[in-house]
Amino acid sequence: MGYTREVYQEAEEKMERRRIYNEQQLEKRRNLLFQRSPRAEQITYELAHTSILAARAVFEGAEAKTEIAKLKLQNQSLQKELKEILSKFGFPDNYLEEWHKCEKCGDTGNIDGKMCTCMKTLLRETAYERLNRISPLSLSDFDDFSLDYYSKIPVAEGRPSPYEMMSRVLAFCRKYAYDFSVASHSMIFQGGPGLGKTHLSLAIAKNAIDKGYGVIYVSAPAILSKLENERFSGKSNTENTEQIIMECDLLIIDDLGTEFTTKFSVSAIYNIINSRTIASKPTIISTNLSIAELQEKYSIRTISRIIGMLDRVEFVGSDIRQQKRRERKTVRNYNG
């Protein structure tokens, strides 16, 4: 996958911060050990000194073999003593070595001139992060989702109450997040505004990210605007957002239907849903629109894909945001 110069630069900066962190942590470990054992500090100095002497002896020819052998034995003795000191304090043998997040490349991002898999992963994560910045929303949690705002009065005789229905929706979303994998099914969250669609989709995103999956969460207006700008900008260094959203493990599109409708937007929505469906990649879409309203806005083949390939999750109740506003207004009036 191709990335922009900005993505490469940001990923390289992250890798550099890893190296700096490794050095800082090594220095902290050294200081802690030397405080507890001055002898350990002396040994590290002597080991460095014997290494210098051995290097010099190599250039002195055959007559230096005896001296090199002597230095080697001295070095082995010092290393054994240092190992015993580390063991005494419960430290591992590599305590005085840099610890790397990627041991294959030592956090350099390269192995023999080729990009390490850790750098490829970092580039991918960085591209996702940059795309996710389009959305000003922060990740939510299932534990923050309150059912107190849903009425316990049945909407009709013989039918469950909004509280009961949303209890099932919450349990369903929890299980979906817990079991999430690249083989998970796609869904469409439908219901009026302020019913928790965004909250639960963000909670799913958080759980998927915590499990190590690549997640992209964007609003429909933002992602379609970005795709259109890239398509018609004519710039060669624009980011390949279309490819990124097609390849991510989980794509979540919020507020479908709030974007300005154009031939491009209708075509782009279809291509996203169709391509990810063919690739069996999970997608979650949330919308305030009913199926009938979606049919008026999008093409028949787009709606066919949505109805046929995405599991429908219905959100019911009264707008929670308005309920909270009324609560805040009541508190302000009460406090005078």
ZAMARGU-4260 file (C-alpha; in steps of 0.2 Angstrom, whole numbers, plus 5000, padded with zeros to 4 digits):
<rodrens>
0) 5000/5000/5000 | 5006/5017/4996 | 5007/5031/5009 | 5009/5050/5008 | 5025/5058/5014
5) 5017/5064/5029 | 5012/5047/5035 | 5030/5040/5032 | 5037/5055/5042 | 5025/5053/5056
10) 5028/5034/5057 | 5047/5037/5057 | 5045/5050/5071 | 5036/5037/5081 | 5049/5024/5078
15) 5062/5037/5084 | 5052/5040/5100 | 5053/5021/5103 | 5072/5021/5102 | 5073/5036/5113
20) 5062/5028/5125 | 5072/5012/5125 | 5088/5022/5129 | 5080/5031/5143 | 5073/5015/5151
25) 5090/5007/5149 | 5098/5022/5158 | 5085/5021/5172 | 5089/5002/5174 | 5108/5006/5175
30) 5106/5019/5188 | 5095/5008/5199 | 5107/4994/5198 | 5122/5005/5201 | 5114/5012/5216
35) 5111/4995/5223 | 5128/4988/5218 | 5143/4999/5215 | 5152/4984/5210 | 5141/4981/5195
40) 5146/4999/5189 | 5164/4995/5191 | 5162/4978/5182 | 5153/4987/5167 | 5168/4999/5166
45) 5181/4985/5167 | 5171/4976/5153 | 5172/4991/5142 | 5191/4993/5146 | 5195/4975/5142
50) 5186/4976/5125 | 5196/4991/5120 | 5212/4982/5125 | 5207/4967/5115 | 5203/4978/5100
55) 5221/4985/5101 | 5229/4968/5103 | 5222/4962/5087 | 5232/4975/5077 | 5248/4969/5086
60) 5249/4953/5077 | 5253/4935/5082 | 5263/4940/5097 | 5247/4947/5105 | 5238/4930/5105
65) 5242/4927/5123 | 5236/4944/5129 | 5220/4942/5119 | 5217/4925/5127 | 5220/4933/5144
70) 5208/4947/5141 | 5195/4934/5135 | 5196/4925/5151 | 5195/4941/5161 | 5180/4946/5152
75) 5171/4930/5154 | 5175/4931/5173 | 5168/4948/5174 | 5152/4944/5164 | 5149/4929/5176
80) 5151/4940/5191 | 5139/4953/5184 | 5127/4939/5180 | 5127/4934/5198 | 5124/4952/5204
85) 5109/4953/5192 | 5102/4937/5199 | 5104/4942/5217 | 5093/4957/5214 | 5080/4947/5203
90) 5085/4956/5187 | 5086/4946/5170 | 5102/4943/5161 | 5098/4956/5148 | 5095/4969/5161
95) 5109/4980/5155 | 5104/4979/5137 | 5091/4989/5127 | 5074/4981/5127 | 5065/4983/5110
100) 5047/4982/5105 | 5053/4973/5090 | 5068/4962/5093 | 5069/4958/5074 | 5075/4975/5069
105) 5079/4983/5086 | 5066/4996/5083 | 5076/5003/5068 | 5062/4998/5056 | 5073/4990/5044
110) 5082/4973/5042 | 5096/4972/5029 | 5090/4987/5020 | 5072/4980/5019 | 5057/4987/5029
115) 5053/4977/5044 | 5035/4971/5047 | 5034/4982/5063 | 5037/4997/5052 | 5024/4991/5040
120) 5012/4989/5054 | 5016/5006/5061 | 5013/5014/5044 | 4996/5006/5043 | 4991/5011/5061
125) 4997/5029/5057 | 4987/5030/5041 | 4972/5024/5051 | 4975/5036/5065 | 4976/5051/5053
130) 4960/5046/5044 | 4951/5044/5061 | 4956/5061/5065 | 4942/5067/5053 | 4930/5062/5067
135) 4931/5074/5082 | 4923/5060/5093 | 4932/5051/5106 | 4930/5032/5110 | 4916/5027/5121
140) 4913/5012/5133 | 4899/5000/5135 | 4899/5004/5154 | 4895/5022/5150 | 4879/5017/5141
145) 4865/5021/5152 | 4848/5012/5150 | 4840/5024/5162 | 4834/5036/5147 | 4824/5022/5139
150) 4805/5021/5144 | 4799/5005/5153 | 4782/5008/5146 | 4778/4996/5131 | 4776/5005/5114
155) 4760/4995/5111 | 4751/4981/5119 | 4760/4965/5118 | 4776/4973/5112 | 4792/4976/5123
160) 4796/4993/5130 | 4810/5003/5123 | 4820/4999/5139 | 4818/4980/5135 | 4823/4982/5117
165) 4838/4993/5120 | 4844/4981/5134 | 4844/4967/5120 | 4853/4979/5108 | 4866/4983/5121
170) 4869/4965/5125 | 4870/4961/5107 | 4883/4974/5104 | 4893/4969/5119 | 4894/4951/5112
175) 4898/4957/5094 | 4913/4967/5101 | 4918/4952/5113 | 4918/4940/5098 | 4924/4952/5085
180) 4935/4946/5071 | 4939/4949/5053 | 4925/4936/5050 | 4912/4946/5059 | 4896/4951/5050
185) 4891/4968/5044 | 4877/4979/5052 | 4867/4994/5050 | 4861/5004/5065 | 4845/5012/5062
190) 4834/5024/5073 | 4831/5042/5076 | 4844/5054/5082 | 4851/5053/5100 | 4847/5035/5103
195) 4864/5028/5106 | 4870/5022/5089 | 4886/5032/5089 | 4890/5028/5107 | 4888/5009/5104
200) 4897/5009/5087 | 4912/5019/5096 | 4912/5006/5110 | 4913/4992/5097 | 4927/5002/5089
205) 4936/5003/5106 | 4935/4985/5109 | 4941/4980/5092 | 4956/4992/5093 | 4960/4985/5110
210) 4961/4968/5102 | 4973/4974/5090 | 4962/4976/5074 | 4964/4990/5062 | 4948/5001/5064
215) 4943/5016/5054 | 4928/5027/5061 | 4922/5041/5051 | 4906/5051/5048 | 4899/5049/5030
220) 4900/5068/5026 | 4919/5068/5031 | 4924/5053/5022 | 4915/5056/5006 | 4921/5074/5006
225) 4939/5067/5008 | 4937/5054/4994 | 4930/5067/4982 | 4944/5079/4986 | 4957/5066/4982
230) 4948/5060/4967 | 4947/5077/4959 | 4962/5086/4966 | 4974/5081/4953 | 4988/5080/4966
235) 4999/5065/4964 | 5004/5064/4983 | 4986/5063/4990 | 4983/5049/5002 | 4974/5034/4995
240) 4960/5034/5007 | 4949/5023/4996 | 4962/5009/4997 | 4964/5012/5016 | 4946/5010/5020
245) 4944/4995/5009 | 4958/4986/5018 | 4955/4990/5036 | 4948/4976/5048 | 4933/4986/5053
250) 4925/5001/5045 | 4912/5011/5054 | 4903/5025/5045 | 4892/5036/5056 | 4878/5047/5050
255) 4875/5040/5033 | 4862/5051/5025 | 4868/5067/5032 | 4880/5070/5018 | 4876/5081/5003
260) 4870/5070/4989 | 4879/5069/4973 | 4882/5056/4959 | 4899/5054/4966 | 4893/5051/4984
265) 4880/5039/4979 | 4893/5029/4969 | 4906/5030/4982 | 4894/5023/4996 | 4889/5009/4984
270) 4907/5005/4980 | 4912/5005/4999 | 4898/4993/5004 | 4900/4982/4989 | 4919/4980/4989
275) 4919/4976/5008 | 4905/4964/5006 | 4914/4955/4992 | 4930/4955/5002 | 4920/4948/5018
280) 4926/4963/5028 | 4915/4969/5042 | 4907/4986/5041 | 4895/4995/5053 | 4884/5009/5046
285) 4873/5020/5057 | 4859/5031/5050 | 4844/5041/5056 | 4835/5037/5040 | 4822/5023/5038
290) 4824/5011/5023 | 4811/5021/5014 | 4821/5037/5016 | 4837/5028/5011 | 4828/5022/4995
295) 4824/5040/4991 | 4842/5045/4993 | 4852/5031/4986 | 4852/5019/4971 | 4842/5003/4971
300) 4857/4993/4970 | 4865/5002/4985 | 4849/4999/4996 | 4849/4981/4989 | 4866/4978/4996
305) 4862/4987/5013 | 4846/4976/5015 | 4853/4960/5009 | 4871/4960/5016 | 4870/4971/5033
310) 4861/4964/5048 | 4848/4978/5054 | 4849/4983/5072 | 4835/4995/5077 | 4837/5008/5090
315) 4821/5015/5099 | 4816/5027/5112 | 4816/5046/5114 | 4831/5057/5110 | 4843/5056/5124
320) 4852/5072/5120 | 4836/5082/5122 | 4833/5073/5139 | 4850/5077/5145 | 4848/5096/5140
325) 4831/5096/5149 | 4840/5089/5164 | 4854/5102/5164 | 4841/5116/5161 | 4831/5110/5176
330) 4847/5109/5187 | 4852/5127/5182 | 4834/5133/5186 | 4835/5124/5203 | 4852/5132/5207
335) 4845/5149/5203
</rodrens>
